[in-house]
C-alpha cells in the first residue's frame, strides 16, 4: 500500500487562466479555472511519480 503524500500547490491567475505550481517537485500546470489548474497539477504530479526514476524524485526534494 502506498503512503499518501501531501504537496503544496500555488495557484495564481495568469492572463485568462490559472497556473498551478508544486514548488517541492518543480512541476507546473495550468487551467481555465482554479479547479482545473489544480486537477491538472495533480495529474502531472501523478504522472511524474509513476514515470520518473526514484533517484530523480529524491533529487527534487533537495
C-alpha positions as CSV (number, residue, x, y, z in Angstrom):
1,X,0.0,0.0,0.0
2,X,1.4,3.4,-1.0
3,X,1.5,6.2,1.6
4,X,-0.3,9.3,0.5
5,X,1.9,12.3,0.1
6,X,1.0,15.9,0.6
7,X,2.4,18.8,-1.5
8,X,1.9,22.5,-1.6
9,X,0.1,24.0,-4.7
10,X,0.5,27.6,-5.5
11,X,-2.2,28.7,-7.9
12,X,-2.1,32.2,-9.5
13,X,-4.1,33.9,-12.1
14,X,-2.2,34.5,-15.3
15,X,-3.9,36.1,-18.2
16,X,-7.3,34.4,-18.9
17,X,-6.4,31.3,-16.9
18,X,-4.6,30.0,-13.9
19,X,-1.1,28.5,-13.3
20,X,-0.6,25.9,-10.6
21,X,2.9,25.2,-9.3
22,X,4.2,22.5,-6.9
23,X,7.4,24.0,-5.8
24,X,8.6,20.9,-3.9
25,X,8.8,19.0,-7.2
26,X,9.2,21.9,-9.6
27,X,6.2,20.8,-11.6
28,X,3.6,23.2,-13.0
29,X,0.4,23.0,-14.9
30,X,-2.4,25.3,-16.0
31,X,-6.2,25.5,-16.5
32,X,-9.0,27.8,-17.3
33,X,-10.3,27.7,-13.7
34,X,-8.6,27.2,-10.3
35,X,-10.2,23.8,-10.0
36,X,-9.0,22.7,-13.5
37,X,-5.5,24.0,-12.8
38,X,-5.4,22.0,-9.5
39,X,-6.7,18.8,-11.2
40,X,-4.1,19.2,-14.0
41,X,-1.3,19.7,-11.4
42,X,-2.4,16.6,-9.5
43,X,-2.3,14.6,-12.8
44,X,1.1,16.0,-13.7
45,X,2.5,15.0,-10.3
46,X,1.0,11.5,-10.5
47,X,2.5,11.0,-14.0
48,X,5.8,12.3,-12.8
49,X,5.8,9.9,-9.8
50,X,4.9,7.0,-11.9
51,X,7.4,7.6,-14.7
52,X,10.4,9.2,-13.0
53,X,13.4,7.2,-11.8
54,X,13.3,7.1,-7.9
55,X,16.6,8.9,-7.7
56,X,15.2,11.8,-9.8
57,X,12.2,12.0,-7.4
58,X,14.6,12.1,-4.4
59,X,16.7,14.8,-6.0
60,X,13.7,17.1,-6.5
61,X,13.2,17.1,-2.7
62,X,16.7,18.5,-2.1
